[in-house]
Every structure is written in C-alpha cells, then in structure tokens.
Amino acid sequence: MVEMNTDNLMQVDEPTNLDPLIASRREEILDLAARRRARSLRLFGSFARGEAHAGSDVDVVEPDALHWYIRERVLQEAIPL
C-alpha cells in the first residue's frame, strides 16, 4: 500500500451530473489517481456524454497528458471528475 500526502492536491466539489456508478466510485478513482500524482482528472467518452451502457468502459484523462492531436476534441466533451 502506498501512502501519499494529498494536502496540496486541488480539491474539487463532486460534479452533480455524474453517472450514479461513477459518482459511487469517484473517491476511489481520485485516490488511485493521486497515488500516481494525477491532479485534474476529466471523464470523457460515453459516460461523459450520458450514453454509457453495461458494456461501456470508463475513460479518464488528465488534460495535460493529452496529445495535441486529440486534445481539443476530448476536452469538448470532458467533465471534471
């Protein structure tokens, strides 16, 4: 188990438009991201568009990690996690 001081990480209020599944696992996802020093996660893809179904995967990205070629397109639909 990795312990990390998260005092200096940006705290974001929980978005109100999150899918119930994502909302229920939000803290777990943010904790995993913090362990890897990711600070500003965005949800994109079918969950961000409200089109998720039982077979959908969860697409999460840190905006600074996006390749320039897809950055604008991904961030247009992305929502803060």
mmCIF file of the N, C-alpha and C atoms, coordinates in Angstrom:
data_MODEL
# 
_entry.id   MODEL 
# 
loop_
_atom_site.group_PDB 
_atom_site.id 
_atom_site.type_symbol 
_atom_site.label_atom_id 
_atom_site.label_alt_id 
_atom_site.label_comp_id 
_atom_site.label_asym_id 
_atom_site.label_entity_id 
_atom_site.label_seq_id 
_atom_site.pdbx_PDB_ins_code 
_atom_site.Cartn_x 
_atom_site.Cartn_y 
_atom_site.Cartn_z 
_atom_site.occupancy 
_atom_site.B_iso_or_equiv 
_atom_site.pdbx_formal_charge 
_atom_site.auth_seq_id 
_atom_site.auth_comp_id 
_atom_site.auth_asym_id 
_atom_site.auth_atom_id 
_atom_site.pdbx_PDB_model_num 
ATOM 1   N N  . MET A 1 1  ? 0.832   -1.177 0.000   1.00 0.00 ? 1  MET A N  1 
ATOM 2   C CA . MET A 1 1  ? 0.000   0.000  0.000   1.00 0.00 ? 1  MET A CA 1 
ATOM 3   C C  . MET A 1 1  ? 0.876   1.240  0.000   1.00 0.00 ? 1  MET A C  1 
ATOM 4   N N  . VAL A 1 2  ? 0.535   2.200  -0.827  1.00 0.00 ? 2  VAL A N  1 
ATOM 5   C CA . VAL A 1 2  ? 1.271   3.452  -0.936  1.00 0.00 ? 2  VAL A CA 1 
ATOM 6   C C  . VAL A 1 2  ? 0.511   4.531  -0.203  1.00 0.00 ? 2  VAL A C  1 
ATOM 7   N N  . GLU A 1 3  ? 1.200   5.240  0.693   1.00 0.00 ? 3  GLU A N  1 
ATOM 8   C CA . GLU A 1 3  ? 0.576   6.361  1.373   1.00 0.00 ? 3  GLU A CA 1 
ATOM 9   C C  . GLU A 1 3  ? 1.126   7.638  0.771   1.00 0.00 ? 3  GLU A C  1 
ATOM 10  N N  . MET A 1 4  ? 0.240   8.596  0.583   1.00 0.00 ? 4  MET A N  1 
ATOM 11  C CA . MET A 1 4  ? 0.636   9.843  -0.051  1.00 0.00 ? 4  MET A CA 1 
ATOM 12  C C  . MET A 1 4  ? -0.035  11.010 0.647   1.00 0.00 ? 4  MET A C  1 
ATOM 13  N N  . ASN A 1 5  ? 0.717   12.071 0.853   1.00 0.00 ? 5  ASN A N  1 
ATOM 14  C CA . ASN A 1 5  ? 0.153   13.278 1.423   1.00 0.00 ? 5  ASN A CA 1 
ATOM 15  C C  . ASN A 1 5  ? -0.613  14.003 0.325   1.00 0.00 ? 5  ASN A C  1 
ATOM 16  N N  . THR A 1 6  ? -1.910  14.123 0.499   1.00 0.00 ? 6  THR A N  1 
ATOM 17  C CA . THR A 1 6  ? -2.739  14.759 -0.519  1.00 0.00 ? 6  THR A CA 1 
ATOM 18  C C  . THR A 1 6  ? -3.166  16.164 -0.116  1.00 0.00 ? 6  THR A C  1 
ATOM 19  N N  . ASP A 1 7  ? -2.524  16.759 0.877   1.00 0.00 ? 7  ASP A N  1 
ATOM 20  C CA . ASP A 1 7  ? -2.907  18.083 1.359   1.00 0.00 ? 7  ASP A CA 1 
ATOM 21  C C  . ASP A 1 7  ? -2.812  19.158 0.280   1.00 0.00 ? 7  ASP A C  1 
ATOM 22  N N  . ASN A 1 8  ? -1.836  19.020 -0.632  1.00 0.00 ? 8  ASN A N  1 
ATOM 23  C CA . ASN A 1 8  ? -1.639  20.061 -1.633  1.00 0.00 ? 8  ASN A CA 1 
ATOM 24  C C  . ASN A 1 8  ? -2.371  19.779 -2.945  1.00 0.00 ? 8  ASN A C  1 
ATOM 25  N N  . LEU A 1 9  ? -3.155  18.719 -3.014  1.00 0.00 ? 9  LEU A N  1 
ATOM 26  C CA . LEU A 1 9  ? -3.902  18.431 -4.230  1.00 0.00 ? 9  LEU A CA 1 
ATOM 27  C C  . LEU A 1 9  ? -5.142  19.305 -4.308  1.00 0.00 ? 9  LEU A C  1 
ATOM 28  N N  . MET A 1 10 ? -5.497  19.684 -5.523  1.00 0.00 ? 10 MET A N  1 
ATOM 29  C CA . MET A 1 10 ? -6.668  20.510 -5.736  1.00 0.00 ? 10 MET A CA 1 
ATOM 30  C C  . MET A 1 10 ? -7.922  19.712 -5.375  1.00 0.00 ? 10 MET A C  1 
ATOM 31  N N  . GLN A 1 11 ? -8.744  20.248 -4.520  1.00 0.00 ? 11 GLN A N  1 
ATOM 32  C CA . GLN A 1 11 ? -9.999  19.614 -4.149  1.00 0.00 ? 11 GLN A CA 1 
ATOM 33  C C  . GLN A 1 11 ? -11.106 20.187 -5.025  1.00 0.00 ? 11 GLN A C  1 
ATOM 34  N N  . VAL A 1 12 ? -11.891 19.312 -5.626  1.00 0.00 ? 12 VAL A N  1 
ATOM 35  C CA . VAL A 1 12 ? -12.971 19.730 -6.499  1.00 0.00 ? 12 VAL A CA 1 
ATOM 36  C C  . VAL A 1 12 ? -14.263 19.187 -5.927  1.00 0.00 ? 12 VAL A C  1 
ATOM 37  N N  . ASP A 1 13 ? -15.277 20.039 -5.844  1.00 0.00 ? 13 ASP A N  1 
ATOM 38  C CA . ASP A 1 13 ? -16.578 19.564 -5.401  1.00 0.00 ? 13 ASP A CA 1 
ATOM 39  C C  . ASP A 1 13 ? -17.080 18.519 -6.383  1.00 0.00 ? 13 ASP A C  1 
ATOM 40  N N  . GLU A 1 14 ? -17.829 17.551 -5.871  1.00 0.00 ? 14 GLU A N  1 
ATOM 41  C CA . GLU A 1 14 ? -18.342 16.492 -6.728  1.00 0.00 ? 14 GLU A CA 1 
ATOM 42  C C  . GLU A 1 14 ? -19.311 17.071 -7.748  1.00 0.00 ? 14 GLU A C  1 
ATOM 43  N N  . PRO A 1 15 ? -19.063 16.817 -9.034  1.00 0.00 ? 15 PRO A N  1 
ATOM 44  C CA . PRO A 1 15 ? -19.989 17.300 -10.059 1.00 0.00 ? 15 PRO A CA 1 
ATOM 45  C C  . PRO A 1 15 ? -21.370 16.682 -9.865  1.00 0.00 ? 15 PRO A C  1 
ATOM 46  N N  . THR A 1 16 ? -22.398 17.433 -10.152 1.00 0.00 ? 16 THR A N  1 
ATOM 47  C CA . THR A 1 16 ? -23.754 16.941 -9.948  1.00 0.00 ? 16 THR A CA 1 
ATOM 48  C C  . THR A 1 16 ? -24.266 16.122 -11.124 1.00 0.00 ? 16 THR A C  1 
ATOM 49  N N  . ASN A 1 17 ? -23.568 16.170 -12.259 1.00 0.00 ? 17 ASN A N  1 
ATOM 50  C CA . ASN A 1 17 ? -24.050 15.477 -13.443 1.00 0.00 ? 17 ASN A CA 1 
ATOM 51  C C  . ASN A 1 17 ? -23.362 14.137 -13.690 1.00 0.00 ? 17 ASN A C  1 
ATOM 52  N N  . LEU A 1 18 ? -22.722 13.580 -12.696 1.00 0.00 ? 18 LEU A N  1 
ATOM 53  C CA . LEU A 1 18 ? -22.041 12.299 -12.869 1.00 0.00 ? 18 LEU A CA 1 
ATOM 54  C C  . LEU A 1 18 ? -23.034 11.147 -12.879 1.00 0.00 ? 18 LEU A C  1 
ATOM 55  N N  . ASP A 1 19 ? -22.734 10.160 -13.696 1.00 0.00 ? 19 ASP A N  1 
ATOM 56  C CA . ASP A 1 19 ? -23.497 8.915  -13.702 1.00 0.00 ? 19 ASP A CA 1 
ATOM 57  C C  . ASP A 1 19 ? -23.437 8.324  -12.286 1.00 0.00 ? 19 ASP A C  1 
ATOM 58  N N  . PRO A 1 20 ? -24.513 7.716  -11.811 1.00 0.00 ? 20 PRO A N  1 
ATOM 59  C CA . PRO A 1 20 ? -24.520 7.153  -10.445 1.00 0.00 ? 20 PRO A CA 1 
ATOM 60  C C  . PRO A 1 20 ? -23.390 6.154  -10.182 1.00 0.00 ? 20 PRO A C  1 
ATOM 61  N N  . LEU A 1 21 ? -23.032 5.343  -11.170 1.00 0.00 ? 21 LEU A N  1 
ATOM 62  C CA . LEU A 1 21 ? -21.940 4.393  -10.988 1.00 0.00 ? 21 LEU A CA 1 
ATOM 63  C C  . LEU A 1 21 ? -20.621 5.119  -10.762 1.00 0.00 ? 21 LEU A C  1 
ATOM 64  N N  . ILE A 1 22 ? -20.352 6.118  -11.583 1.00 0.00 ? 22 ILE A N  1 
ATOM 65  C CA . ILE A 1 22 ? -19.108 6.891  -11.448 1.00 0.00 ? 22 ILE A CA 1 
ATOM 66  C C  . ILE A 1 22 ? -19.117 7.656  -10.129 1.00 0.00 ? 22 ILE A C  1 
ATOM 67  N N  . ALA A 1 23 ? -20.241 8.265  -9.787  1.00 0.00 ? 23 ALA A N  1 
ATOM 68  C CA . ALA A 1 23 ? -20.338 9.022  -8.534  1.00 0.00 ? 23 ALA A CA 1 
ATOM 69  C C  . ALA A 1 23 ? -20.061 8.123  -7.331  1.00 0.00 ? 23 ALA A C  1 
ATOM 70  N N  . SER A 1 24 ? -20.531 6.885  -7.379  1.00 0.00 ? 24 SER A N  1 
ATOM 71  C CA . SER A 1 24 ? -20.337 5.976  -6.250  1.00 0.00 ? 24 SER A CA 1 
ATOM 72  C C  . SER A 1 24 ? -18.886 5.527  -6.117  1.00 0.00 ? 24 SER A C  1 
ATOM 73  N N  . ARG A 1 25 ? -18.108 5.604  -7.189  1.00 0.00 ? 25 ARG A N  1 
ATOM 74  C CA . ARG A 1 25 ? -16.703 5.168  -7.158  1.00 0.00 ? 25 ARG A CA 1 
ATOM 75  C C  . ARG A 1 25 ? -15.728 6.341  -7.287  1.00 0.00 ? 25 ARG A C  1 
ATOM 76  N N  . ARG A 1 26 ? -16.254 7.559  -7.273  1.00 0.00 ? 26 ARG A N  1 
ATOM 77  C CA . ARG A 1 26 ? -15.443 8.752  -7.510  1.00 0.00 ? 26 ARG A CA 1 
ATOM 78  C C  . ARG A 1 26 ? -14.248 8.853  -6.571  1.00 0.00 ? 26 ARG A C  1 
ATOM 79  N N  . GLU A 1 27 ? -14.470 8.712  -5.286  1.00 0.00 ? 27 GLU A N  1 
ATOM 80  C CA . GLU A 1 27 ? -13.372 8.844  -4.323  1.00 0.00 ? 27 GLU A CA 1 
ATOM 81  C C  . GLU A 1 27 ? -12.298 7.790  -4.553  1.00 0.00 ? 27 GLU A C  1 
ATOM 82  N N  . GLU A 1 28 ? -12.703 6.581  -4.882  1.00 0.00 ? 28 GLU A N  1 
ATOM 83  C CA . GLU A 1 28 ? -11.748 5.507  -5.165  1.00 0.00 ? 28 GLU A CA 1 
ATOM 84  C C  . GLU A 1 28 ? -10.905 5.843  -6.402  1.00 0.00 ? 28 GLU A C  1 
ATOM 85  N N  . ILE A 1 29 ? -11.556 6.357  -7.437  1.00 0.00 ? 29 ILE A N  1 
ATOM 86  C CA . ILE A 1 29 ? -10.850 6.733  -8.661  1.00 0.00 ? 29 ILE A CA 1 
ATOM 87  C C  . ILE A 1 29 ? -9.869  7.870  -8.371  1.00 0.00 ? 29 ILE A C  1 
ATOM 88  N N  . LEU A 1 30 ? -10.316 8.882  -7.635  1.00 0.00 ? 30 LEU A N  1 
ATOM 89  C CA . LEU A 1 30 ? -9.443  10.014 -7.309  1.00 0.00 ? 30 LEU A CA 1 
ATOM 90  C C  . LEU A 1 30 ? -8.270  9.586  -6.438  1.00 0.00 ? 30 LEU A C  1 
ATOM 91  N N  . ASP A 1 31 ? -8.507  8.641  -5.523  1.00 0.00 ? 31 ASP A N  1 
ATOM 92  C CA . ASP A 1 31 ? -7.426  8.134  -4.677  1.00 0.00 ? 31 ASP A CA 1 
ATOM 93  C C  . ASP A 1 31 ? -6.372  7.416  -5.526  1.00 0.00 ? 31 ASP A C  1 
ATOM 94  N N  . LEU A 1 32 ? -6.813  6.577  -6.439  1.00 0.00 ? 32 LEU A N  1 
ATOM 95  C CA . LEU A 1 32 ? -5.872  5.892  -7.332  1.00 0.00 ? 32 LEU A CA 1 
ATOM 96  C C  . LEU A 1 32 ? -5.080  6.888  -8.161  1.00 0.00 ? 32 LEU A C  1 
ATOM 97  N N  . ALA A 1 33 ? -5.750  7.912  -8.655  1.00 0.00 ? 33 ALA A N  1 
ATOM 98  C CA . ALA A 1 33 ? -5.077  8.931  -9.450  1.00 0.00 ? 33 ALA A CA 1 
ATOM 99  C C  . ALA A 1 33 ? -4.051  9.694  -8.617  1.00 0.00 ? 33 ALA A C  1 
ATOM 100 N N  . ALA A 1 34 ? -4.404  10.029 -7.389  1.00 0.00 ? 34 ALA A N  1 
ATOM 101 C CA . ALA A 1 34 ? -3.493  10.772 -6.513  1.00 0.00 ? 34 ALA A CA 1 
ATOM 102 C C  . ALA A 1 34 ? -2.223  9.978  -6.241  1.00 0.00 ? 34 ALA A C  1 
ATOM 103 N N  . ARG A 1 35 ? -2.352  8.681  -6.121  1.00 0.00 ? 35 ARG A N  1 
ATOM 104 C CA . ARG A 1 35 ? -1.174  7.832  -5.905  1.00 0.00 ? 35 ARG A CA 1 
ATOM 105 C C  . ARG A 1 35 ? -0.209  7.903  -7.076  1.00 0.00 ? 35 ARG A C  1 
ATOM 106 N N  . ARG A 1 36 ? -0.729  8.249  -8.226  1.00 0.00 ? 36 ARG A N  1 
ATOM 107 C CA . ARG A 1 36 ? 0.104   8.358  -9.420  1.00 0.00 ? 36 ARG A CA 1 
ATOM 108 C C  . ARG A 1 36 ? 0.352   9.819  -9.795  1.00 0.00 ? 36 ARG A C  1 
ATOM 109 N N  . ARG A 1 37 ? 0.054   10.693 -8.853  1.00 0.00 ? 37 ARG A N  1 
ATOM 110 C CA . ARG A 1 37 ? 0.285   12.136 -8.964  1.00 0.00 ? 37 ARG A CA 1 
ATOM 111 C C  . ARG A 1 37 ? -0.542  12.812 -10.057 1.00 0.00 ? 37 ARG A C  1 
ATOM 112 N N  . ALA A 1 38 ? -1.659  12.226 -10.433 1.00 0.00 ? 38 ALA A N  1 
ATOM 113 C CA . ALA A 1 38 ? -2.591  12.880 -11.354 1.00 0.00 ? 38 ALA A CA 1 
ATOM 114 C C  . ALA A 1 38 ? -3.447  13.827 -10.529 1.00 0.00 ? 38 ALA A C  1 
ATOM 115 N N  . ARG A 1 39 ? -3.640  15.046 -11.015 1.00 0.00 ? 39 ARG A N  1 
ATOM 116 C CA . ARG A 1 39 ? -4.275  16.056 -10.181 1.00 0.00 ? 39 ARG A CA 1 
ATOM 117 C C  . ARG A 1 39 ? -5.588  16.604 -10.719 1.00 0.00 ? 39 ARG A C  1 
ATOM 118 N N  . SER A 1 40 ? -5.838  16.508 -11.972 1.00 0.00 ? 40 SER A N  1 
ATOM 119 C CA . SER A 1 40 ? -7.001  17.167 -12.545 1.00 0.00 ? 40 SER A CA 1 
ATOM 120 C C  . SER A 1 40 ? -7.686  16.235 -13.543 1.00 0.00 ? 40 SER A C  1 
ATOM 121 N N  . LEU A 1 41 ? -8.354  15.240 -13.045 1.00 0.00 ? 41 LEU A N  1 
ATOM 122 C CA . LEU A 1 41 ? -8.950  14.230 -13.912 1.00 0.00 ? 41 LEU A CA 1 
ATOM 123 C C  . LEU A 1 41 ? -10.216 14.720 -14.600 1.00 0.00 ? 41 LEU A C  1 
ATOM 124 N N  . ARG A 1 42 ? -10.389 14.256 -15.816 1.00 0.00 ? 42 ARG A N  1 
ATOM 125 C CA . ARG A 1 42 ? -11.599 14.524 -16.584 1.00 0.00 ? 42 ARG A CA 1 
ATOM 126 C C  . ARG A 1 42 ? -12.161 13.195 -17.075 1.00 0.00 ? 42 ARG A C  1 
ATOM 127 N N  . LEU A 1 43 ? -13.467 13.108 -17.059 1.00 0.00 ? 43 LEU A N  1 
ATOM 128 C CA . LEU A 1 43 ? -14.181 11.949 -17.564 1.00 0.00 ? 43 LEU A CA 1 
ATOM 129 C C  . LEU A 1 43 ? -14.622 12.291 -18.984 1.00 0.00 ? 43 LEU A C  1 
ATOM 130 N N  . PHE A 1 44 ? -14.375 11.392 -19.935 1.00 0.00 ? 44 PHE A N  1 
ATOM 131 C CA . PHE A 1 44 ? -14.821 11.641 -21.303 1.00 0.00 ? 44 PHE A CA 1 
ATOM 132 C C  . PHE A 1 44 ? -15.388 10.352 -21.877 1.00 0.00 ? 44 PHE A C  1 
ATOM 133 N N  . GLY A 1 45 ? -15.854 10.402 -23.085 1.00 0.00 ? 45 GLY A N  1 
ATOM 134 C CA . GLY A 1 45 ? -16.428 9.213  -23.704 1.00 0.00 ? 45 GLY A CA 1 
ATOM 135 C C  . GLY A 1 45 ? -17.888 9.044  -23.341 1.00 0.00 ? 45 GLY A C  1 
ATOM 136 N N  . SER A 1 46 ? -18.366 7.796  -23.403 1.00 0.00 ? 46 SER A N  1 
ATOM 137 C CA . SER A 1 46 ? -19.799 7.526  -23.250 1.00 0.00 ? 46 SER A CA 1 
ATOM 138 C C  . SER A 1 46 ? -20.350 7.969  -21.900 1.00 0.00 ? 46 SER A C  1 
ATOM 139 N N  . PHE A 1 47 ? -19.578 7.842  -20.814 1.00 0.00 ? 47 PHE A N  1 
ATOM 140 C CA . PHE A 1 47 ? -20.083 8.275  -19.505 1.00 0.00 ? 47 PHE A CA 1 
ATOM 141 C C  . PHE A 1 47 ? -20.238 9.788  -19.463 1.00 0.00 ? 47 PHE A C  1 
ATOM 142 N N  . ALA A 1 48 ? -19.332 10.530 -20.069 1.00 0.00 ? 48 ALA A N  1 
ATOM 143 C CA . ALA A 1 48 ? -19.439 11.995 -20.088 1.00 0.00 ? 48 ALA A CA 1 
ATOM 144 C C  . ALA A 1 48 ? -20.600 12.459 -20.962 1.00 0.00 ? 48 ALA A C  1 
ATOM 145 N N  . ARG A 1 49 ? -20.888 11.695 -22.014 1.00 0.00 ? 49 ARG A N  1 
ATOM 146 C CA . ARG A 1 49 ? -21.980 12.069 -22.921 1.00 0.00 ? 49 ARG A CA 1 
ATOM 147 C C  . ARG A 1 49 ? -23.337 11.557 -22.458 1.00 0.00 ? 49 ARG A C  1 
ATOM 148 N N  . GLY A 1 50 ? -23.365 10.765 -21.389 1.00 0.00 ? 50 GLY A N  1 
ATOM 149 C CA . GLY A 1 50 ? -24.624 10.203 -20.910 1.00 0.00 ? 50 GLY A CA 1 
ATOM 150 C C  . GLY A 1 50 ? -25.116 9.057  -21.774 1.00 0.00 ? 50 GLY A C  1 
ATOM 151 N N  . GLU A 1 51 ? -24.203 8.387  -22.472 1.00 0.00 ? 51 GLU A N  1 
ATOM 152 C CA . GLU A 1 51 ? -24.547 7.293  -23.378 1.00 0.00 ? 51 GLU A CA 1 
ATOM 153 C C  . GLU A 1 51 ? -24.030 5.935  -22.906 1.00 0.00 ? 51 GLU A C  1 
ATOM 154 N N  . ALA A 1 52 ? -23.595 5.851  -21.668 1.00 0.00 ? 52 ALA A N  1 
ATOM 155 C CA . ALA A 1 52 ? -22.990 4.613  -21.158 1.00 0.00 ? 52 ALA A CA 1 
ATOM 156 C C  . ALA A 1 52 ? -24.018 3.497  -21.055 1.00 0.00 ? 52 ALA A C  1 
ATOM 157 N N  . HIS A 1 53 ? -23.547 2.274  -21.243 1.00 0.00 ? 53 HIS A N  1 
ATOM 158 C CA . HIS A 1 53 ? -24.382 1.073  -21.095 1.00 0.00 ? 53 HIS A CA 1 
ATOM 159 C C  . HIS A 1 53 ? -23.555 0.033  -20.349 1.00 0.00 ? 53 HIS A C  1 
ATOM 160 N N  . ALA A 1 54 ? -24.121 -1.123 -20.124 1.00 0.00 ? 54 ALA A N  1 
ATOM 161 C CA . ALA A 1 54 ? -23.480 -2.163 -19.307 1.00 0.00 ? 54 ALA A CA 1 
ATOM 162 C C  . ALA A 1 54 ? -22.081 -2.535 -19.813 1.00 0.00 ? 54 ALA A C  1 
ATOM 163 N N  . GLY A 1 55 ? -21.830 -2.436 -21.099 1.00 0.00 ? 55 GLY A N  1 
ATOM 164 C CA . GLY A 1 55 ? -20.532 -2.806 -21.647 1.00 0.00 ? 55 GLY A CA 1 
ATOM 165 C C  . GLY A 1 55 ? -19.560 -1.652 -21.804 1.00 0.00 ? 55 GLY A C  1 
ATOM 166 N N  . SER A 1 56 ? -19.931 -0.471 -21.359 1.00 0.00 ? 56 SER A N  1 
ATOM 167 C CA . SER A 1 56 ? -19.080 0.709  -21.532 1.00 0.00 ? 56 SER A CA 1 
ATOM 168 C C  . SER A 1 56 ? -17.874 0.672  -20.605 1.00 0.00 ? 56 SER A C  1 
ATOM 169 N N  . ASP A 1 57 ? -16.757 1.168  -21.122 1.00 0.00 ? 57 ASP A N  1 
ATOM 170 C CA . ASP A 1 57 ? -15.592 1.351  -20.263 1.00 0.00 ? 57 ASP A CA 1 
ATOM 171 C C  . ASP A 1 57 ? -15.609 2.785  -19.737 1.00 0.00 ? 57 ASP A C  1 
ATOM 172 N N  . VAL A 1 58 ? -14.756 3.055  -18.776 1.00 0.00 ? 58 VAL A N  1 
ATOM 173 C CA . VAL A 1 58 ? -14.683 4.388  -18.175 1.00 0.00 ? 58 VAL A CA 1 
ATOM 174 C C  . VAL A 1 58 ? -13.418 5.060  -18.694 1.00 0.00 ? 58 VAL A C  1 
ATOM 175 N N  . ASP A 1 59 ? -13.592 6.185  -19.362 1.00 0.00 ? 59 ASP A N  1 
ATOM 176 C CA . ASP A 1 59 ? -12.473 6.922  -19.950 1.00 0.00 ? 59 ASP A CA 1 
ATOM 177 C C  . ASP A 1 59 ? -12.143 8.113  -19.064 1.00 0.00 ? 59 ASP A C  1 
ATOM 178 N N  . VAL A 1 60 ? -10.948 8.110  -18.515 1.00 0.00 ? 60 VAL A N  1 
ATOM 179 C CA . VAL A 1 60 ? -10.491 9.165  -17.615 1.00 0.00 ? 60 VAL A CA 1 
ATOM 180 C C  . VAL A 1 60 ? -9.129  9.645  -18.102 1.00 0.00 ? 60 VAL A C  1 
ATOM 181 N N  . VAL A 1 61 ? -8.926  10.956 -18.069 1.00 0.00 ? 61 VAL A N  1 
ATOM 182 C CA . VAL A 1 61 ? -7.664  11.505 -18.529 1.00 0.00 ? 61 VAL A CA 1 
ATOM 183 C C  . VAL A 1 61 ? -7.304  12.737 -17.707 1.00 0.00 ? 61 VAL A C  1 
ATOM 184 N N  . GLU A 1 62 ? -6.020  13.002 -17.627 1.00 0.00 ? 62 GLU A N  1 
ATOM 185 C CA . GLU A 1 62 ? -5.528  14.260 -17.084 1.00 0.00 ? 62 GLU A CA 1 
ATOM 186 C C  . GLU A 1 62 ? -5.244  15.152 -18.303 1.00 0.00 ? 62 GLU A C  1 
ATOM 187 N N  . PRO A 1 63 ? -5.894  16.300 -18.418 1.00 0.00 ? 63 PRO A N  1 
ATOM 188 C CA . PRO A 1 63 ? -5.791  17.115 -19.640 1.00 0.00 ? 63 PRO A CA 1 
ATOM 189 C C  . PRO A 1 63 ? -4.368  17.364 -20.126 1.00 0.00 ? 63 PRO A C  1 
ATOM 190 N N  . ASP A 1 64 ? -3.421  17.574 -19.223 1.00 0.00 ? 64 ASP A N  1 
ATOM 191 C CA . ASP A 1 64 ? -2.038  17.834 -19.634 1.00 0.00 ? 64 ASP A CA 1 
ATOM 192 C C  . ASP A 1 64 ? -1.400  16.631 -20.323 1.00 0.00 ? 64 ASP A C  1 
ATOM 193 N N  . ALA A 1 65 ? -1.967  15.451 -20.142 1.00 0.00 ? 65 ALA A N  1 
ATOM 194 C CA . ALA A 1 65 ? -1.404  14.244 -20.731 1.00 0.00 ? 65 ALA A CA 1 
ATOM 195 C C  . ALA A 1 65 ? -1.924  13.959 -22.138 1.00 0.00 ? 65 ALA A C  1 
ATOM 196 N N  . LEU A 1 66 ? -2.883  14.749 -22.607 1.00 0.00 ? 66 LEU A N  1 
ATOM 197 C CA . LEU A 1 66 ? -3.467  14.510 -23.919 1.00 0.00 ? 66 LEU A CA 1 
ATOM 198 C C  . LEU A 1 66 ? -2.536  14.943 -25.046 1.00 0.00 ? 66 LEU A C  1 
ATOM 199 N N  . HIS A 1 67 ? -2.470  14.157 -26.069 1.00 0.00 ? 67 HIS A N  1 
ATOM 200 C CA . HIS A 1 67 ? -1.717  14.501 -27.268 1.00 0.00 ? 67 HIS A CA 1 
ATOM 201 C C  . HIS A 1 67 ? -2.418  15.679 -27.952 1.00 0.00 ? 67 HIS A C  1 
ATOM 202 N N  . TRP A 1 68 ? -1.655  16.576 -28.506 1.00 0.00 ? 68 TRP A N  1 
ATOM 203 C CA . TRP A 1 68 ? -2.211  17.780 -29.130 1.00 0.00 ? 68 TRP A CA 1 
ATOM 204 C C  . TRP A 1 68 ? -3.244  17.451 -30.201 1.00 0.00 ? 68 TRP A C  1 
ATOM 205 N N  . TYR A 1 69 ? -3.074  16.330 -30.871 1.00 0.00 ? 69 TYR A N  1 
ATOM 206 C CA . TYR A 1 69 ? -3.948  15.981 -31.987 1.00 0.00 ? 69 TYR A CA 1 
ATOM 207 C C  . TYR A 1 69 ? -5.385  15.688 -31.551 1.00 0.00 ? 69 TYR A C  1 
ATOM 208 N N  . ILE A 1 70 ? -5.569  15.155 -30.351 1.00 0.00 ? 70 ILE A N  1 
ATOM 209 C CA . ILE A 1 70 ? -6.922  14.815 -29.873 1.00 0.00 ? 70 ILE A CA 1 
ATOM 210 C C  . ILE A 1 70 ? -7.380  15.691 -28.715 1.00 0.00 ? 70 ILE A C  1 
ATOM 211 N N  . ARG A 1 71 ? -6.511  16.535 -28.227 1.00 0.00 ? 71 ARG A N  1 
ATOM 212 C CA . ARG A 1 71 ? -6.798  17.324 -27.015 1.00 0.00 ? 71 ARG A CA 1 
ATOM 213 C C  . ARG A 1 71 ? -8.110  18.106 -27.115 1.00 0.00 ? 71 ARG A C  1 
ATOM 214 N N  . GLU A 1 72 ? -8.280  18.905 -28.143 1.00 0.00 ? 72 GLU A N  1 
ATOM 215 C CA . GLU A 1 72 ? -9.473  19.752 -28.258 1.00 0.00 ? 72 GLU A CA 1 
ATOM 216 C C  . GLU A 1 72 ? -10.750 18.908 -28.326 1.00 0.00 ? 72 GLU A C  1 
ATOM 217 N N  . ARG A 1 73 ? -10.725 17.849 -29.112 1.00 0.00 ? 73 ARG A N  1 
ATOM 218 C CA . ARG A 1 73 ? -11.909 17.007 -29.271 1.00 0.00 ? 73 ARG A CA 1 
ATOM 219 C C  . ARG A 1 73 ? -12.295 16.333 -27.959 1.00 0.00 ? 73 ARG A C  1 
ATOM 220 N N  . VAL A 1 74 ? -11.327 15.814 -27.234 1.00 0.00 ? 74 VAL A N  1 
ATOM 221 C CA . VAL A 1 74 ? -11.608 15.137 -25.956 1.00 0.00 ? 74 VAL A CA 1 
ATOM 222 C C  . VAL A 1 74 ? -12.119 16.137 -24.927 1.00 0.00 ? 74 VAL A C  1 
ATOM 223 N N  . LEU A 1 75 ? -11.471 17.285 -24.820 1.00 0.00 ? 75 LEU A N  1 
ATOM 224 C CA . LEU A 1 75 ? -11.863 18.266 -23.796 1.00 0.00 ? 75 LEU A CA 1 
ATOM 225 C C  . LEU A 1 75 ? -13.210 18.917 -24.076 1.00 0.00 ? 75 LEU A C  1 
ATOM 226 N N  . GLN A 1 76 ? -13.688 18.886 -25.301 1.00 0.00 ? 76 GLN A N  1 
ATOM 227 C CA . GLN A 1 76 ? -15.014 19.437 -25.605 1.00 0.00 ? 76 GLN A CA 1 
ATOM 228 C C  . GLN A 1 76 ? -16.111 18.677 -24.879 1.00 0.00 ? 76 GLN A C  1 
ATOM 229 N N  . GLU A 1 77 ? -15.942 17.366 -24.703 1.00 0.00 ? 77 GLU A N  1 
ATOM 230 C CA . GLU A 1 77 ? -16.973 16.577 -24.028 1.00 0.00 ? 77 GLU A CA 1 
ATOM 231 C C  . GLU A 1 77 ? -16.609 16.220 -22.596 1.00 0.00 ? 77 GLU A C  1 
ATOM 232 N N  . ALA A 1 78 ? -15.362 16.448 -22.209 1.00 0.00 ? 78 ALA A N  1 
ATOM 233 C CA . ALA A 1 78 ? -14.886 16.031 -20.891 1.00 0.00 ? 78 ALA A CA 1 
ATOM 234 C C  . ALA A 1 78 ? -15.554 16.826 -19.769 1.00 0.00 ? 78 ALA A C  1 
ATOM 235 N N  . ILE A 1 79 ? -15.768 16.129 -18.662 1.00 0.00 ? 79 ILE A N  1 
ATOM 236 C CA . ILE A 1 79 ? -16.315 16.776 -17.458 1.00 0.00 ? 79 ILE A CA 1 
ATOM 237 C C  . ILE A 1 79 ? -15.368 16.492 -16.287 1.00 0.00 ? 79 ILE A C  1 
ATOM 238 N N  . PRO A 1 80 ? -15.228 17.440 -15.372 1.00 0.00 ? 80 PRO A N  1 
ATOM 239 C CA . PRO A 1 80 ? -14.346 17.223 -14.218 1.00 0.00 ? 80 PRO A CA 1 
ATOM 240 C C  . PRO A 1 80 ? -14.821 16.029 -13.392 1.00 0.00 ? 80 PRO A C  1 
ATOM 241 N N  . LEU A 1 81 ? -13.874 15.280 -12.918 1.00 0.00 ? 81 LEU A N  1 
ATOM 242 C CA . LEU A 1 81 ? -14.195 14.174 -12.032 1.00 0.00 ? 81 LEU A CA 1 
ATOM 243 C C  . LEU A 1 81 ? -13.956 14.659 -10.631 1.00 0.00 ? 81 LEU A C  1 
# 
